[in-house]
Amino acid sequence: MSFSTISVIGLGYIGLPTAAAFASRQKHVVGVDISSRAVDTINRGEIHIVEPELGSVVKAAVEGGFLRATTQPEEADAFLIAVPTPFKGEHEPDMKYVQAAAESIAPVLRKGNLVILESTSPVGSTEQMAQWLAALRPDLSFPQQAGDDADINIAYCPERVLPGQVMVELIKNDRVVGGMTAVCSARASELYYIFLEGECVVTNARTAEMCKLTENSFRDVNIAFANELSLICADQEINVWELIRLANRHPRVNILQPGPGVGGHCIAVDPWFIVAQNPQQARLIRTAREVNDYKPHWVLDRVKATVADCLAASGKRASELKIACFGLAFKPNIDDLRESPAMEITHQIAQWNSGETLVVEPNIHQLPESLASHCKLIAIDEALAQADVLVMLVDHAPFKAIEASAVQQTWIVDTKGVWR
Ligand SMILES: NC(=O)c1ccc[n+]([C@@H]2O[C@H](COP(=O)([O-])OP(=O)(O)OC[C@H]3O[C@@H](n4cnc5c(N)ncnc54)[C@H](O)[C@@H]3O)[C@@H](O)[C@H]2O)c1
């Protein structure tokens, strides 16, 4: 059966672009979100998140009558679930949003439906979701009961798009499709090929779940290696960026760049899902998380030591000192401050500093509430003219373009090697 109506549950950074991609291929898409603000915004043809090219696609889809948002699930041919999967307590995955989403679609499921879980989830989550649905709909058969003959097909298909390039990567990237049965995988692939130009690579649900977690853990472990080198090099008085540049001249070595820590809501979260399920085996993955989580604390200690040196050399009082932090976002050239180590470090500096804390972040117009009362948002030139101590936290393009001669300060903590 082909798909004429598609429902996307959760209209955030992943769900809304996916809904818009189907709608742009003239499929009728019903987007569902518990946030009435998101629903109202989308129904006006506008967007509530920042993502290049998304606004125009959503506007055209809504005006063309192909995309509509609502807070209540309705009948459809296929359902895609893209709700948050944060962690809770001691870094255990919190599946309450996925469970709530599954419970909300159960009453409107009908024979022949396909349900796809896209949220990043621990291994076994798709089977768990199938059990939640089966418990609520004993009148329908599910893959764990009837295999390929089930009334409802279920698959896990993770998302691997890069924020800032979602509308391109959603269509071009290859996609891992993990059906609970071969028929589930085939139907899920058929659904994605409505807009996908990349390839659907078929596997089972558990492997697909682990694949997503593996991709982000791979990144985390490799960044941790670079971050650990930066600590070692600081002790050994070696320039870590020069070291990495030299080591990468080896034909089979490709070390990533160190930074102030690891942020965002994926790489800093997803490896914990593997650790939570495999505490004995996942020793490297856990250690990488700990190395990356430690880095902001180390940076703060470096800032304190640099400030002490500055005070001793300048004879100024601590209350007279100005510290300028460059960058707040969790990575270069975006405005997303969520889970950002640069934010955390700036916040800690502002709490500790008895002088003025200046912030330079060219991608925002006002400081977030948590910083607004302790810090001042200023331009690059002003910071370079006023500050005693510079702290480089994010290598935004405008920071990399600063002429070396414009930086007169002696007291610098550079976590990105911009002022090496
Ligand atoms: N953002 C990324 O770059 C990215 C990349 C790959 C994977 N993921 C994964 O995709 C999933 C979604 O992430 P996101 O960034 O889109 O999250 P998000 O917070 O931007 O959006 C999630 C949306 O789901 C809504 N929601 C929550 N519970 C709901 C429910 N029961 N019914 C309907 N809507 C509900 C929220 O209101 C929100 O609008 C997560 O598992 C995340 O780890 C995200």
Ligand as a Chemical Component Dictionary entry (heavy atoms), coordinates in Angstrom:
data_LIG
# 
_chem_comp.id                   LIG 
_chem_comp.type                 NON-POLYMER 
_chem_comp.pdbx_formal_charge   0 
_chem_comp.three_letter_code    LIG 
# 
loop_
_chem_comp_atom.comp_id 
_chem_comp_atom.atom_id 
_chem_comp_atom.alt_atom_id 
_chem_comp_atom.type_symbol 
_chem_comp_atom.charge 
_chem_comp_atom.model_Cartn_x 
_chem_comp_atom.model_Cartn_y 
_chem_comp_atom.model_Cartn_z 
_chem_comp_atom.pdbx_ordinal 
LIG N1  N1  N 0  18.598 17.884 16.512 1  
LIG C1  C1  C 0  19.484 17.095 15.948 2  
LIG O1  O1  O 0  20.441 17.554 15.334 3  
LIG C2  C2  C 0  19.303 15.593 15.986 4  
LIG C3  C3  C 0  20.081 14.799 15.127 5  
LIG C4  C4  C 0  19.888 13.427 15.135 6  
LIG C5  C5  C 0  18.973 12.857 16.022 7  
LIG N2  N2  N 1  18.254 13.637 16.865 8  
LIG C6  C6  C 0  17.291 12.986 17.750 9  
LIG O2  O2  O 0  15.977 13.245 17.255 10 
LIG C7  C7  C 0  15.051 13.308 18.348 11 
LIG C8  C8  C 0  14.316 14.633 18.309 12 
LIG O3  O3  O 0  15.279 15.645 18.470 13 
LIG P1  P1  P 0  14.974 17.171 18.111 14 
LIG O4  O4  O 0  16.283 17.875 18.107 15 
LIG O5  O5  O -1 14.084 17.255 16.920 16 
LIG O6  O6  O 0  14.134 17.590 19.419 17 
LIG P2  P2  P 0  13.304 18.932 19.636 18 
LIG O7  O7  O 0  13.285 19.162 21.096 19 
LIG O8  O8  O 0  13.785 19.997 18.708 20 
LIG O9  O9  O 0  11.837 18.536 19.129 21 
LIG C9  C9  C 0  11.046 17.566 19.730 22 
LIG C10 C10 C 0  9.602  18.004 19.638 23 
LIG O10 O10 O 0  8.793  16.930 20.158 24 
LIG C11 C11 C 0  7.690  17.525 20.853 25 
LIG N3  N3  N 0  7.099  16.499 21.706 26 
LIG C12 C12 C 0  7.525  16.026 22.912 27 
LIG N4  N4  N 0  6.718  15.046 23.337 28 
LIG C13 C13 C 0  5.753  14.876 22.399 29 
LIG C14 C14 C 0  4.628  14.010 22.271 30 
LIG N5  N5  N 0  4.348  13.100 23.194 31 
LIG N6  N6  N 0  3.852  14.147 21.172 32 
LIG C15 C15 C 0  4.122  15.073 20.212 33 
LIG N7  N7  N 0  5.179  15.909 20.292 34 
LIG C16 C16 C 0  5.983  15.808 21.361 35 
LIG C17 C17 C 0  8.297  18.713 21.551 36 
LIG O11 O11 O 0  7.298  19.660 21.896 37 
LIG C18 C18 C 0  9.273  19.232 20.470 38 
LIG O12 O12 O 0  8.669  20.212 19.642 39 
LIG C19 C19 C 0  15.891 13.102 19.617 40 
LIG O13 O13 O 0  15.875 11.744 19.954 41 
LIG C20 C20 C 0  17.280 13.506 19.176 42 
LIG O14 O14 O 0  18.286 12.891 19.964 43 
LIG C21 C21 C 0  18.396 15.000 16.859 44 
# 
loop_
_chem_comp_bond.comp_id 
_chem_comp_bond.atom_id_1 
_chem_comp_bond.atom_id_2 
_chem_comp_bond.value_order 
_chem_comp_bond.pdbx_ordinal 
LIG N1  C1  SING 1  
LIG C1  O1  DOUB 2  
LIG C1  C2  SING 3  
LIG C2  C3  SING 4  
LIG C2  C21 DOUB 5  
LIG C3  C4  DOUB 6  
LIG C4  C5  SING 7  
LIG C5  N2  DOUB 8  
LIG N2  C6  SING 9  
LIG N2  C21 SING 10 
LIG C6  O2  SING 11 
LIG C6  C20 SING 12 
LIG O2  C7  SING 13 
LIG C7  C8  SING 14 
LIG C7  C19 SING 15 
LIG C8  O3  SING 16 
LIG O3  P1  SING 17 
LIG P1  O4  DOUB 18 
LIG P1  O5  SING 19 
LIG P1  O6  SING 20 
LIG O6  P2  SING 21 
LIG P2  O7  DOUB 22 
LIG P2  O8  SING 23 
LIG P2  O9  SING 24 
LIG O9  C9  SING 25 
LIG C9  C10 SING 26 
LIG C10 O10 SING 27 
LIG C10 C18 SING 28 
LIG O10 C11 SING 29 
LIG C11 N3  SING 30 
LIG C11 C17 SING 31 
LIG N3  C12 SING 32 
LIG N3  C16 SING 33 
LIG C12 N4  DOUB 34 
LIG N4  C13 SING 35 
LIG C13 C14 SING 36 
LIG C13 C16 DOUB 37 
LIG C14 N5  SING 38 
LIG C14 N6  DOUB 39 
LIG N6  C15 SING 40 
LIG C15 N7  DOUB 41 
LIG N7  C16 SING 42 
LIG C17 O11 SING 43 
LIG C17 C18 SING 44 
LIG C18 O12 SING 45 
LIG C19 O13 SING 46 
LIG C19 C20 SING 47 
LIG C20 O14 SING 48 
# 
